[in-house]
Amino acid sequence: MAARIGLGYDVHPLVEGRKLILGGVQIPFEKGLLGHSDADALLHAICDALLGAASLGDIGTHFPDVDDAYKNISSVNLLQYTGEKIRNTKFEIINIDSTIVLQQPKISPYIEQMRKNIARALTITDDMISVKATTTEHLGFVGREEGIAVYAIASLEKLPVDERELVTFEL
């Protein structure tokens, strides 16, 4: 079977009075990400990458920001749901690679916990997940510390079809 690839991207503005949550980890910082949910841009980008690889739409289709059911929800819950959707459509996650683009804070002390949180939510092993970070060298909205952006790519493989599930049509 051929691998299927999905690309995810998310961006949220940094504001005072919100917690900074990335990869399900609360990171001490004077600003947090603004959004309808907990605004975890890392998990949102991963959800989009997974949904895209499986041709299941995007995060806004499954978790609309106009639905109060998702107001302030933990994005770990959204990722768990996404993982269930992936499994229910008979896909297996091969790997996930992500890059968080932010000027500050430094997140290297939190990356291993992020990987563990993502793996637990998706019921996969953390060696299937890469989380990296970079800056923009003070360029653009990220460099001015106005927001954080995240890129993610996911690779899926379709599981073999069980013969009992095959449906044939005769003419």
C-alpha positions as CSV (number, residue, x, y, z in Angstrom):
1,M,0.0,0.0,0.0
2,A,1.1,3.5,-0.7
3,A,1.5,6.0,2.0
4,R,-0.8,9.0,2.1
5,I,0.5,12.4,3.2
6,G,-1.3,15.3,4.8
7,L,-0.1,18.8,5.6
8,G,-1.4,20.9,8.5
9,Y,-0.9,24.5,9.3
10,D,-2.3,26.6,12.2
11,V,-1.6,30.0,13.6
12,H,-3.0,31.9,16.6
13,P,-2.3,35.3,18.0
14,L,-0.4,35.7,21.3
15,V,-2.4,37.8,23.8
16,E,-2.2,38.5,27.5
17,G,-4.6,36.8,29.9
18,R,-4.4,33.4,28.2
19,K,-2.4,30.3,29.0
20,L,0.2,29.2,26.5
21,I,-0.6,25.5,25.6
22,L,1.3,23.6,23.0
23,G,1.2,19.9,22.6
24,G,-1.1,19.6,25.6
25,V,1.6,21.2,27.8
26,Q,1.1,24.5,29.6
27,I,4.2,26.5,29.1
28,P,5.0,29.4,31.5
29,F,4.9,32.6,29.6
30,E,3.3,36.1,29.9
31,K,1.1,35.5,26.9
32,G,-1.0,32.7,25.6
33,L,-2.7,31.8,22.3
34,L,-6.1,33.2,21.5
35,G,-8.7,30.9,20.1
36,H,-12.2,29.3,20.6
37,S,-10.7,26.2,22.2
38,D,-7.5,26.2,24.2
39,A,-5.8,27.4,20.9
40,D,-3.1,24.7,21.0
41,A,-1.8,25.4,17.5
42,L,0.5,22.3,17.5
43,L,-2.4,19.9,18.0
44,H,-4.6,21.8,15.6
45,A,-1.9,21.5,12.8
46,I,-1.5,17.8,13.6
47,C,-5.3,17.2,13.4
48,D,-5.4,19.0,10.0
49,A,-2.5,16.9,8.7
50,L,-4.1,13.7,9.8
51,L,-7.5,14.6,8.5
52,G,-6.0,15.8,5.2
53,A,-4.0,12.5,4.7
54,A,-7.2,10.5,5.1
55,S,-9.3,12.9,2.9
56,L,-11.6,13.7,5.8
57,G,-11.7,17.5,5.5
58,D,-10.2,19.8,8.0
59,I,-10.4,20.7,11.7
60,G,-13.0,23.4,11.1
61,T,-15.3,20.9,9.5
62,H,-15.1,18.6,12.5
63,F,-14.8,21.2,15.3
64,P,-16.4,24.5,14.1
65,D,-15.3,27.5,16.1
66,V,-19.0,28.7,16.2
67,D,-20.0,25.6,18.2
68,D,-20.1,26.2,21.9
69,A,-19.4,22.5,22.5
70,Y,-15.8,23.3,21.6
71,K,-15.5,26.5,23.6
72,N,-12.3,26.3,25.7
73,I,-12.0,22.5,25.1
74,S,-8.7,20.9,25.5
75,S,-7.2,20.2,22.0
76,V,-6.0,16.9,23.4
77,N,-9.7,15.8,23.2
78,L,-9.8,17.0,19.6
79,L,-6.7,15.0,18.7
80,Q,-8.1,11.9,20.4
81,Y,-11.3,12.3,18.3
82,T,-9.2,12.8,15.2
83,G,-7.2,9.6,16.0
84,E,-10.5,7.6,16.4
85,K,-11.7,8.9,13.0
86,I,-8.4,7.9,11.4
87,R,-8.6,4.4,12.9
88,N,-12.3,4.0,12.0
89,T,-11.5,4.7,8.3
90,K,-8.9,1.9,8.5
91,F,-5.8,4.1,8.3
92,E,-2.7,3.5,10.4
93,I,-0.5,6.5,11.4
94,I,3.1,6.0,10.1
95,N,4.6,9.2,11.5
96,I,4.0,12.8,12.3
97,D,6.5,15.6,11.9
98,S,5.9,19.1,13.1
99,T,7.6,22.5,13.4
100,I,6.5,25.2,15.9
101,V,7.5,28.7,14.7
102,L,7.9,31.1,17.5
103,Q,10.3,33.8,18.7
104,Q,9.9,32.9,22.4
105,P,9.6,31.2,24.8
106,K,12.2,28.5,24.4
107,I,10.2,25.2,24.3
108,S,13.0,22.6,24.1
109,P,12.4,21.6,27.8
110,Y,8.8,20.7,26.9
111,I,9.2,18.8,23.7
112,E,9.4,15.3,25.1
113,Q,6.2,15.8,27.1
114,M,4.5,17.1,24.0
115,R,5.5,14.0,22.1
116,K,4.2,11.8,24.9
117,N,0.9,13.7,25.0
118,I,0.4,13.4,21.3
119,A,1.3,9.7,21.3
120,R,-1.1,9.0,24.2
121,A,-3.9,10.8,22.5
122,L,-3.4,8.9,19.2
123,T,-2.6,5.6,20.9
124,I,0.8,5.4,19.0
125,T,4.4,5.4,20.3
126,D,6.2,8.6,20.8
127,D,9.0,7.5,18.4
128,M,6.5,8.1,15.6
129,I,6.3,11.8,16.5
130,S,8.7,14.6,15.8
131,V,8.3,18.1,17.4
132,K,10.8,20.8,16.5
133,A,10.9,24.5,17.0
134,T,12.5,27.4,15.2
135,T,12.3,31.2,15.1
136,T,11.9,33.7,12.3
137,E,14.9,35.7,13.3
138,H,12.6,38.5,14.4
139,L,10.9,38.7,11.0
140,G,7.1,38.9,10.4
141,F,4.3,38.5,12.9
142,V,6.1,35.6,14.6
143,G,9.3,37.6,14.9
144,R,7.3,40.5,16.4
145,E,5.9,38.0,18.9
146,E,2.3,38.7,17.7
147,G,1.6,35.0,17.2
148,I,2.8,31.4,16.8
149,A,2.6,29.3,13.7
150,V,2.8,25.5,13.4
151,Y,3.4,23.2,10.4
152,A,2.7,19.5,10.6
153,I,2.9,16.6,8.1
154,A,1.4,13.2,8.7
155,S,1.9,10.0,6.9
156,L,-0.8,7.3,6.9
157,E,-1.1,3.9,5.4
158,K,-4.4,2.3,4.5
159,L,-4.9,-1.0,6.3
160,P,-5.6,-4.1,4.3
161,V,-9.3,-4.6,3.7
162,D,-10.7,-7.6,5.5
163,E,-12.3,-9.9,2.9
164,R,-15.6,-9.9,5.0
165,E,-15.8,-6.2,4.4
166,L,-15.5,-6.5,0.6
167,V,-18.7,-5.7,-1.3
168,T,-19.0,-6.9,-4.9
169,F,-21.5,-5.9,-7.4
170,E,-22.6,-8.1,-10.3
171,L,-24.0,-6.7,-13.5
